[in-house]
Structures are given as C-alpha cells and as structure tokens.
C-alpha cells in the first residue's frame, strides 16, 4: 500500500523532470550564446556534420548547426555539413550527397577506430566525434575545442574569377608533418521539400552545405580552382590543414565569395 509520501513523490516526478529540462535548456542557450560571441585569437573549432535528407534523425542535427550559424560573430567557428550518399537508396536522393563525403566519414571511422558509420555524426577539429543532435555534448565539445591554442599559419586570398569559375590561393607558415590542405566550397543555405523516404512530406532547411571538397599536399603557397554551381545565394571557402595520420585539424580559415 502506497503511503502519502510515496504518492506525493510520484506526483512530483513530472514537475522535477520539467525543472531539469528547463534548467538544461537555459544552460545550453548560455553555451550557445557564449560560443557564437567568443573569438579567441589562437583557437578555433571546425565542426563537420555528416547528415542526409534521407535520415529521419538528421533534421534535429541540421537545426542545431543552423542555430550555431545564425547571427554567429565568432570568426573562428567553422561549420561544414557533408551530405553522405548511403541513405539515397531509401527512396529519396539527397541532391547534396556525394560518395566522396561518405569516404571522408569512413576515413574518420578509421582514424577514430569506429566500427560503423552513422548519421547524424558530428566531428570537432578532427579529434572528437558524437551524435550530432545531442545538443549539450556538441556545445561542450565546441567549448573545449575553443580552449586549445593553435598558431594561425593559414591565409586565403581570392584570385581572378570569370563567370562561375573562381580561383583561391593560400599561403602557409606551417611546419607540421603529414599535413594536407583541404578546401571546401560551401553553400551558405538551401532548402528541400522531401517527397519520399523517411522524411517524406517535410521541408528541410540546410546551412553550410559542402558542395565540393578538394585536397592537396600542404605547400608554402598554392592555388585551387572551383566552379560555382548554377545556384543563387551566398558562398564561402573554408580551408583547413589536417594531419593525414591522425585526422587532427591543425589550422583553419575562410573567405567569402
């Protein structure tokens, strides 16, 4: 037979849960605001989200990086969304997906000794991975990355452009071994109305969509060429130096197009 104390405890559980969730929400909002405002000179966070329009659990992760990107004043926060292609057989072809991006995620699985690929997966500075929709873990991971010091050795410059053809050069003072330079052509925002698959009937908004990724051996100076898709909107190039033995991202910068 339940006592009055037991009954009061049972009745109070929903209130306790609500209070905990409310406090957690306030804490997450504070972290989010802090990340977007803070701009330490010698630190950065490269955030890579592996996602797909064909994955029912991906929209919350897409929404989280959209919150990070909205009104972002932190010039050292670099966000990239890689749309993988292994969900495309579920009835909906993600127009942003590429096998190359799946291979990049597979490379992270090798570097991090993971047994499987999954979405939404989020990787920070090439060193730490987590479920991309777990807000508190993602924000804490970014905050931790921002506490690390890194010398800024990478500079970008937009060279000549003709129509939708652009050239971007870089210079680097890095002396790190086993490094490559990667440049991502990023579409700032887009949306899709999904008519099939796990997200059928949903309108999905995207930010920081990687449309092309190029890689080369790190040099003192070199140049990359890109062809912008026939799509209106804002674009940028995110360039970063990455250790090809460990996956650690050593430096990063960007330039708007």
C-alpha positions as CSV (number, residue, x, y, z in Angstrom):
1,X,0.0,0.0,0.0
2,X,1.4,3.4,-1.0
3,X,1.9,6.0,1.7
4,X,1.1,9.7,1.2
5,X,4.8,10.3,0.9
6,X,5.0,7.8,-2.0
7,X,2.1,9.4,-3.7
8,X,3.5,12.9,-3.4
9,X,6.8,11.7,-4.8
10,X,5.1,10.1,-7.8
11,X,3.0,13.2,-8.4
12,X,6.1,15.4,-8.2
13,X,8.1,13.4,-10.7
14,X,6.7,15.2,-13.8
15,X,7.5,18.6,-12.2
16,X,11.0,17.5,-11.3
17,X,11.6,16.4,-14.9
18,X,10.2,19.7,-16.3
19,X,12.5,21.7,-14.0
20,X,15.5,19.6,-15.0
21,X,14.8,20.1,-18.7
22,X,14.2,23.8,-18.3
23,X,17.5,24.2,-16.5
24,X,19.2,22.2,-19.2
25,X,17.7,24.4,-21.8
26,X,18.9,27.5,-20.1
27,X,22.4,26.1,-19.8
28,X,22.5,25.1,-23.4
29,X,21.3,28.5,-24.5
30,X,24.1,30.1,-22.4
31,X,26.7,27.9,-24.0
32,X,25.3,28.6,-27.5
33,X,25.5,32.4,-27.0
34,X,29.0,32.2,-25.5
35,X,30.3,30.1,-28.4
36,X,28.8,32.5,-31.1
37,X,30.2,35.6,-29.3
38,X,33.6,34.5,-28.2
39,X,36.5,34.8,-30.7
40,X,39.8,33.7,-29.0
41,X,42.7,34.8,-31.3
42,X,44.6,31.4,-31.1
43,X,41.8,28.9,-31.0
44,X,39.2,27.5,-33.4
45,X,36.5,24.9,-33.8
46,X,36.0,23.1,-37.1
47,X,32.6,21.4,-36.9
48,X,31.8,18.7,-39.5
49,X,28.3,17.3,-39.6
50,X,27.6,14.1,-41.6
51,X,24.0,14.1,-42.5
52,X,21.4,13.2,-45.1
53,X,17.9,14.3,-46.2
54,X,17.0,10.6,-46.2
55,X,17.7,10.1,-42.5
56,X,14.7,10.7,-40.1
57,X,17.0,11.5,-37.2
58,X,19.1,14.1,-39.0
59,X,16.8,17.2,-39.0
60,X,17.5,18.0,-35.3
61,X,21.2,18.0,-36.0
62,X,20.7,20.2,-39.0
63,X,18.7,22.6,-36.8
64,X,21.4,22.6,-34.2
65,X,24.1,23.7,-36.6
66,X,21.7,26.3,-38.0
67,X,21.4,27.7,-34.5
68,X,25.2,27.8,-34.3
69,X,25.5,29.6,-37.6
70,X,22.6,32.1,-37.1
71,X,24.0,35.6,-36.1
72,X,27.4,34.0,-35.5
73,X,30.0,36.6,-34.6
74,X,32.8,34.1,-33.9
75,X,35.2,34.1,-36.9
76,X,36.9,31.0,-35.6
77,X,33.8,28.8,-35.7
78,X,33.8,26.9,-39.0
79,X,30.8,24.7,-39.8
80,X,30.5,22.2,-42.7
81,X,27.7,19.9,-43.5
82,X,28.7,16.8,-45.5
83,X,25.7,15.0,-47.0
84,X,26.5,11.3,-47.4
85,X,25.1,9.1,-50.0
86,X,24.3,5.8,-48.3
87,X,20.8,6.9,-47.4
88,X,20.0,7.6,-51.1
89,X,18.7,4.0,-51.6
90,X,15.8,4.5,-49.2
91,X,13.6,6.2,-51.8
92,X,14.9,9.8,-51.7
93,X,18.0,11.0,-53.5
94,X,19.7,13.8,-51.5
95,X,20.8,16.3,-54.2
96,X,23.7,17.4,-52.0
97,X,25.1,14.0,-51.3
98,X,28.4,12.6,-52.7
99,X,30.2,9.3,-52.4
100,X,33.3,11.4,-51.6
101,X,31.7,12.7,-48.4
102,X,30.9,9.2,-47.3
103,X,34.5,8.3,-47.9
104,X,35.5,11.2,-45.7
105,X,33.3,9.9,-42.9
106,X,34.8,6.5,-43.5
107,X,38.3,7.9,-43.0
108,X,37.2,9.4,-39.7
109,X,35.9,5.9,-38.7
110,X,39.4,4.6,-39.4
111,X,41.2,7.4,-37.6
112,X,38.9,7.0,-34.5
113,X,38.8,3.2,-34.6
114,X,35.0,3.1,-35.0
115,X,33.2,0.0,-36.3
116,X,30.4,1.7,-38.2
117,X,29.1,4.8,-40.0
118,X,26.1,6.6,-38.7
119,X,24.1,9.8,-39.1
120,X,23.9,12.4,-37.8
121,X,27.6,12.3,-36.7
122,X,29.5,15.4,-35.8
123,X,33.3,15.7,-35.6
124,X,35.1,18.6,-33.9
125,X,38.6,19.5,-35.0
126,X,39.0,16.0,-36.5
127,X,39.6,14.6,-33.0
128,X,36.3,14.1,-31.2
129,X,33.0,12.6,-32.5
130,X,29.5,12.5,-31.2
131,X,25.8,12.2,-32.2
132,X,25.1,15.5,-34.0
133,X,21.7,16.0,-32.3
134,X,23.0,15.7,-28.7
135,X,23.0,19.5,-28.0
136,X,24.8,19.6,-24.7
137,X,27.6,17.3,-25.9
138,X,28.0,19.2,-29.1
139,X,28.2,22.6,-27.4
140,X,30.5,21.3,-24.7
141,X,32.8,19.8,-27.3
142,X,33.0,23.1,-29.2
143,X,33.7,25.0,-26.0
144,X,36.5,22.5,-25.2
145,X,38.0,23.0,-28.6
146,X,38.0,26.7,-28.2
147,X,40.2,26.4,-25.1
148,X,43.1,24.9,-27.1
149,X,45.7,27.2,-28.6
150,X,46.7,26.9,-32.2
151,X,49.0,29.2,-34.2
152,X,47.3,30.9,-37.2
153,X,49.5,29.9,-40.1
154,X,47.0,29.8,-43.0
155,X,45.9,32.7,-45.1
156,X,43.5,32.8,-48.1
157,X,43.1,35.2,-51.0
158,X,40.6,35.3,-53.7
159,X,42.3,35.5,-57.1
160,X,40.7,36.1,-60.5
161,X,37.2,34.9,-61.3
162,X,35.3,34.5,-64.6
163,X,31.6,33.8,-64.5
164,X,31.2,31.0,-62.1
165,X,34.9,30.0,-62.2
166,X,36.9,31.2,-59.2
167,X,40.5,30.7,-58.0
168,X,41.6,30.9,-54.4
169,X,45.2,30.9,-53.3
170,X,46.6,30.1,-49.9
171,X,49.9,30.7,-48.1
172,X,51.0,28.7,-45.1
173,X,53.8,29.0,-42.5
174,X,53.1,25.6,-41.0
175,X,55.9,23.2,-40.3
176,X,53.7,20.3,-39.2
177,X,54.5,16.9,-40.7
178,X,52.0,14.7,-42.5
179,X,49.7,17.6,-43.3
180,X,47.4,18.2,-46.2
181,X,45.5,21.3,-47.2
182,X,41.7,20.9,-47.8
183,X,39.4,23.5,-49.3
184,X,35.6,23.2,-49.1
185,X,33.2,25.1,-51.3
186,X,30.3,25.9,-49.0
187,X,26.8,26.9,-49.9
188,X,25.6,29.0,-47.0
189,X,21.9,27.9,-47.1
190,X,19.4,26.0,-49.1
191,X,16.1,24.1,-48.6
192,X,14.4,21.0,-49.9
193,X,10.9,19.6,-49.9
194,X,11.3,15.9,-49.5
195,X,8.7,13.7,-51.2
196,X,9.8,10.2,-50.4
197,X,11.9,8.2,-47.9
198,X,12.0,8.6,-44.1
199,X,11.4,12.4,-44.2
200,X,8.6,12.3,-46.8
201,X,6.4,15.4,-46.6
202,X,8.9,17.5,-44.7
203,X,10.5,20.8,-45.8
204,X,14.2,20.7,-44.7
205,X,16.4,23.8,-44.3
206,X,20.1,23.4,-44.5
207,X,23.1,25.6,-43.7
208,X,26.9,25.4,-44.5
209,X,26.4,22.7,-47.2
210,X,29.7,21.4,-48.6
211,X,29.3,21.2,-52.4
212,X,32.9,20.4,-53.3
213,X,36.0,19.3,-51.3
214,X,39.5,19.4,-52.7
215,X,42.7,18.3,-51.1
216,X,46.4,18.7,-51.8
217,X,49.8,18.4,-50.2
218,X,50.5,21.3,-48.0
219,X,52.9,23.8,-49.5
220,X,54.1,27.3,-48.7
221,X,51.8,28.6,-51.4
222,X,49.4,27.1,-53.9
223,X,46.1,27.7,-55.7
224,X,42.7,25.9,-56.0
225,X,40.1,26.4,-58.7
226,X,36.3,25.9,-58.2
227,X,33.3,26.1,-60.4
228,X,30.2,27.5,-58.6
229,X,27.0,25.6,-59.3
230,X,24.3,27.5,-61.1
231,X,22.6,28.4,-57.9
232,X,21.8,31.8,-56.5
233,X,22.9,32.5,-52.9
234,X,25.9,33.1,-50.7
235,X,29.1,31.0,-50.8
236,X,32.3,30.7,-49.0
237,X,35.5,28.7,-49.0
238,X,36.7,27.1,-45.8
239,X,40.3,25.9,-45.9
240,X,42.0,23.8,-43.2
241,X,45.2,21.9,-42.5
242,X,44.7,18.3,-41.4
243,X,47.1,15.7,-40.3
244,X,46.6,12.7,-42.6
245,X,47.8,10.2,-40.0
246,X,45.7,11.2,-37.0
247,X,42.9,13.3,-38.6
248,X,43.6,16.2,-36.3
249,X,42.8,19.6,-37.8
250,X,45.7,22.0,-37.1
251,X,44.5,25.3,-38.6
252,X,41.5,26.7,-40.4
253,X,40.4,29.9,-42.1
254,X,37.7,31.1,-44.6
255,X,37.0,33.6,-47.3
256,X,33.6,34.8,-48.5
257,X,32.8,34.7,-52.2
